[in-house]
Every structure is written in C-alpha cells, then in structure tokens.
Amino acid sequence: MMHSDPPFDTRAHYMALMARKRLYGGIVLAIFVALMVSGFILTNDRNAGGFWDGLPQIFDFPAAVLADTIPKLDRLPGHFLRYFPSLMETVNIAAVSTLIGAGLAMLLSLLSTRGLARWPRLIPLFRRIMDIMRAIPEIVVALVLIFVLGGGPVPAMIAIAFHTAGALGKLFSEVNENADLKPVEGLQSVGGTWFQRMWLGVVPQVSPNYFSYALLRFEINIRASAILGFVGAGGIGYDLRNAMAWGQGRFDEAAAIFILLFLTIVVFDQLSSHVRNAMIAKKGGH
C-alpha cells in the first residue's frame, strides 16, 4: 500500500516566509540603530562641546545675524552688488565642472555598459573607477589640489568635476542599459566605428535623460562650489567664510551672501525644472 505525501499548505508556507522576513528585517533595523547610537555617542565624546549642552544655543547664531542685519537693511543692496561677481564665479565653477564631469561620465558609462562597451572585459575596471570617483568627497580632492596648486577656482572645478563624473557615470550607465541596440547593430553592419555607433546610435536615444540628470547635478554643484569656498577654493563661499570670521559687526554681509545663494539656487532649480518638464512633455508628445 502506497502512502501519498501530505498536501502542501501554501498559506502556512507563506506565513513562515513572512515571519522569517520580519525577523531578518528586525535584526537589520536593530543593528542599524545600534550603529547609529554608538556612532553618536563616539562623536559626541570626541566633540569639543557636548551635543545636548549645545542644543539650546542652536539659534544663537541666526539671532546674532538678524540682530546685526536688521539695523543695516539699507546696506544690503550694496552688499548684493559687491558679492555678485563672486556669486558668478561660483556659478561658473559649477557650470564648467558639470560640463567636464558630464562629458567624462558619458564616456565612462558607455565603456561600462554591457552590449555597448568598447572592451567588454574592462567593464568591471571602468565601473570600479566610477565607484572611486563617486566615493571620494569633493572637499577631500579640493584640499589635496589646493595643497598642490594653491587656492583659487581651479582646484574646486577639478574636484567637483571628478565627483560629478563618478555620480553621473552611474546614472548614465543605467540609462544606457535601456537603449535600443538595433541602430547600433545597423551602424556596425555598414562598418561604423565604435565612436560612430555610440554617437549616432545611442546618444540620440539617451540624450534627454543625460541632460535631465546633468541639470540636477548642476544644482548640486552650485552648492558644492559654495561650500568649497570655505577651504580656500574661491567663489562666494570664500567671502562668506571671511564675513563670518569677522563676527559681530559684519554679519550683515553674511546675511547678504546667504540671500544671494538662496535666490540663485531657487532660480536655477525652477529653471531646470521647467526645462525638464518641457523635455518630458515633448517626449510624451512624440
């Protein structure tokens, strides 16, 4: 007499899988919380002042800036004119670094995409290069270049372009994976070089996404170039550091620089959003 296997209980199996998933999720969350708490305790102990002791003073600096600026509101237009050239230098640093970084990112992304790469065996190498470029913060690269080249906008431009190439390269490579390979195969069948296949068969398909990502990165690079000014890389960040270093009595200049930076980021954010929406509408219309 043959014995049949017991019926498979789908619901019990599903519930067991869900319980195991919740268990693993709980363990990961507990590890994450433990790491966050231990990291906070460690940094708080090594900090010059305790976090909880300094928390009530968090609004002291904004209050000092307002107290110094409100009686001098009539000077703000003059400060705007004075620091506008530095603001344009910051925007130029961001624009040039975005163009250079986007160009390098486009090349690296094509060389690291399966089905498009010029040397398929070197795909892991180009991906690791982008990982390294993306992992190193701009300020670290800028500090090294300032030590070698001296202060000014050139170290900031190179540092931001270096990081931009790694960040955009990752995004561009994901876009490339969705490209239609038929134009590439057609160009290859008539003897097109690798550069011709990429430029004529792939770039026209992905250029709207490239441009959209580059605009987003441009907004980020404006903020990055302003921050790098604090370490001597030029631009309006350098003027902001000097205005803040003087302390009480010069905070009205710091307020003017804050306002200029805020308005600039808002303007470019709205402009890039408008361009992206127009491109999406045009693409949807076709």
C-alpha positions in Angstrom: 0.0 0.0 0.0 1.5 3.3 -1.1 1.4 6.4 1.1 0.8 9.8 -0.6 2.7 12.9 0.6 0.7 15.2 2.8 -0.8 18.2 1.0 1.4 21.3 0.7 0.0 24.1 2.8 0.6 27.2 0.8 -0.8 29.6 3.4 1.4 28.1 6.2 4.5 28.3 3.9 3.7 32.0 3.1 3.2 32.9 6.7 6.5 31.2 7.6 8.3 33.2 4.8 6.8 36.5 6.1 7.8 35.7 9.7 11.3 35.0 8.6 11.4 38.2 6.5 10.2 40.2 9.5 12.8 38.6 11.7 15.6 39.5 9.3 14.2 43.0 8.9 14.1 43.4 12.7 17.7 42.2 13.1 18.9 44.6 10.4 17.0 47.5 12.0 18.4 46.7 15.4 21.9 46.6 14.0 21.4 49.9 12.3 20.0 51.6 15.4 22.9 50.2 17.5 25.4 51.6 15.0 23.7 55.0 14.9 23.6 55.2 18.7 27.2 54.1 19.2 28.4 56.5 16.4 26.5 59.4 18.0 28.0 58.6 21.5 31.5 58.3 20.0 31.3 61.6 18.0 29.7 63.4 21.0 32.5 62.3 23.3 35.1 63.5 20.8 33.4 66.8 20.0 34.7 70.0 21.6 31.3 70.6 23.1 28.5 68.2 24.0 25.6 68.0 21.7 22.9 68.2 24.4 24.7 71.0 26.1 24.9 73.0 22.9 21.4 72.2 21.7 19.8 75.2 23.5 22.3 77.5 21.7 21.4 76.3 18.2 19.5 79.6 17.4 22.1 81.9 18.9 24.0 82.4 15.6 20.8 83.1 13.4 19.7 85.5 16.2 23.0 87.3 16.1 22.9 87.6 12.3 19.3 89.1 12.4 20.3 91.5 15.2 23.2 92.7 13.2 21.4 92.9 9.8 18.0 94.5 10.7 19.5 97.9 11.6 21.6 97.8 8.4 18.9 96.8 5.8 19.8 99.8 3.7 23.3 98.4 3.1 22.0 95.1 1.7 21.7 96.3 -2.0 25.3 97.5 -1.8 26.4 94.1 -0.5 24.5 92.3 -3.2 26.4 94.3 -5.9 29.7 93.8 -4.1 29.4 90.0 -3.9 27.6 89.4 -7.2 30.9 88.8 -9.1 31.9 86.2 -6.5 28.5 84.6 -7.0 29.1 84.5 -10.7 32.4 82.8 -10.1 30.7 80.2 -8.0 28.1 79.6 -10.8 30.9 79.4 -13.4 32.8 76.8 -11.3 29.6 74.7 -11.1 28.8 75.1 -14.8 32.3 74.2 -16.1 32.7 71.3 -13.7 29.3 70.0 -14.7 30.2 70.1 -18.4 33.5 68.4 -17.9 32.1 65.8 -15.5 29.2 65.0 -17.7 31.4 64.5 -20.7 33.7 62.2 -18.8 30.7 60.4 -17.3 29.2 59.8 -20.7 32.4 58.2 -21.9 32.8 56.0 -18.8 29.2 55.0 -18.8 29.4 53.8 -22.5 32.6 51.9 -21.7 30.9 50.2 -18.7 27.6 49.2 -20.2 27.1 45.6 -21.4 26.4 45.4 -25.1 27.9 48.8 -25.8 31.4 48.7 -24.2 34.4 49.0 -26.5 36.3 46.5 -24.4 33.8 44.2 -22.6 36.5 42.6 -20.4 37.3 46.0 -18.9 33.7 46.8 -17.8 34.5 45.9 -14.1 37.5 48.2 -14.3 35.6 51.2 -15.5 32.8 50.6 -13.0 35.3 50.5 -10.1 36.8 53.7 -11.4 33.4 55.4 -11.2 32.9 53.9 -7.8 36.2 55.5 -6.6 35.3 58.9 -8.2 31.9 58.8 -6.5 33.2 57.7 -3.1 35.8 60.4 -2.6 34.1 63.7 -1.4 34.8 66.9 -3.3 36.2 68.6 -0.3 38.9 65.9 0.1 40.0 66.3 -3.6 39.9 70.1 -3.3 42.1 70.1 -0.2 44.7 68.0 -1.9 44.6 70.1 -5.0 44.8 73.4 -3.0 47.9 72.0 -1.3 49.4 71.3 -4.8 48.1 74.1 -6.9 47.3 76.8 -4.3 43.9 78.4 -3.6 41.5 79.5 -6.3 38.7 78.3 -8.5 40.7 75.7 -10.5 41.0 73.2 -7.6 37.3 73.5 -6.9 36.5 72.9 -10.6 38.6 69.8 -10.8 37.3 68.4 -7.5 33.7 68.9 -8.4 34.2 67.6 -12.0 35.9 64.5 -10.6 33.0 63.7 -8.3 30.4 64.6 -10.9 31.9 62.1 -13.4 31.5 59.3 -10.9 28.0 60.2 -9.9 26.6 60.9 -13.4 28.5 57.9 -14.8 26.4 55.6 -12.6 23.2 57.3 -13.7 24.1 57.4 -17.4 25.1 53.7 -17.4 21.6 52.8 -16.1 20.1 54.9 -18.9 22.3 53.2 -21.5 21.0 49.8 -20.5 17.6 50.7 -21.7 18.8 51.9 -25.1 17.6 50.1 -28.3 20.5 48.2 -29.8 19.1 48.0 -33.3 20.6 51.3 -34.5 23.9 50.2 -33.1 23.8 46.9 -34.9 22.7 48.7 -38.1 25.7 51.0 -37.9 28.0 48.1 -37.2 26.8 46.2 -40.3 27.8 49.1 -42.5 31.3 49.4 -41.0 30.7 52.1 -38.4 33.4 52.6 -35.8 32.7 52.3 -32.1 32.6 56.1 -31.7 30.2 56.4 -34.6 27.9 53.7 -33.3 27.8 55.4 -29.9 27.4 58.9 -31.2 24.8 58.2 -33.8 23.1 55.1 -32.5 23.0 55.5 -28.7 23.4 59.2 -27.7 20.4 60.5 -29.6 18.2 58.0 -27.7 19.6 58.8 -24.2 20.5 62.5 -24.6 17.2 63.8 -23.0 17.9 61.7 -19.9 21.5 62.7 -19.9 20.5 66.4 -20.0 18.0 66.0 -17.2 20.5 64.3 -14.9 23.1 66.9 -15.8 20.7 69.7 -14.8 20.0 68.1 -11.5 23.8 67.7 -10.9 24.3 71.4 -11.8 22.1 72.4 -8.9 24.1 70.2 -6.6 27.4 71.6 -7.9 26.4 75.2 -7.2 26.0 74.3 -3.5 29.2 72.2 -3.6 31.2 75.1 -5.2 29.9 77.5 -2.5 31.0 75.0 0.3 34.4 74.5 -1.2 35.0 78.3 -0.9 35.3 77.7 2.8 38.5 75.8 2.3 40.0 78.5 0.0 38.7 77.3 -3.4 37.4 80.7 -4.4 33.9 81.9 -5.1 31.3 83.3 -2.8 32.0 80.7 -0.2 35.3 82.3 0.5 33.7 85.7 1.0 31.1 84.1 3.3 33.8 82.5 5.4 35.6 85.9 5.8 32.3 87.7 6.7 31.5 85.1 9.3 35.1 85.0 10.7 34.9 88.8 11.4 32.0 88.0 13.7 29.6 90.6 15.2 29.6 93.8 13.1 30.0 92.0 9.7 27.0 89.6 9.9 25.0 91.9 7.6 27.4 90.9 4.8 27.0 87.2 5.7 23.2 87.7 5.5 23.5 89.3 2.1 25.6 86.3 0.9 23.1 83.9 2.3 20.3 85.6 0.5 22.2 85.7 -2.8 22.9 81.9 -2.5 19.3 81.1 -1.7 17.9 83.1 -4.6 20.5 81.6 -7.0 19.6 78.1 -6.0 15.9 78.8 -6.3 16.2 80.4 -9.7 18.3 77.5 -11.1 16.0 74.9 -9.5 13.0 76.5 -11.2 14.8 76.9 -14.5 16.0 73.3 -14.6 12.5 72.0 -13.5 10.9 74.0 -16.3 13.4 72.6 -18.9 13.0 69.0 -17.7 9.1 69.3 -17.8 9.3 70.7 -21.3 11.5 67.9 -22.4 9.2 65.3 -20.8 6.2 66.9 -22.5 7.9 66.9 -25.8 9.0 63.3 -25.4 5.4 62.3 -24.5 4.0 64.2 -27.4 6.1 62.1 -29.8 
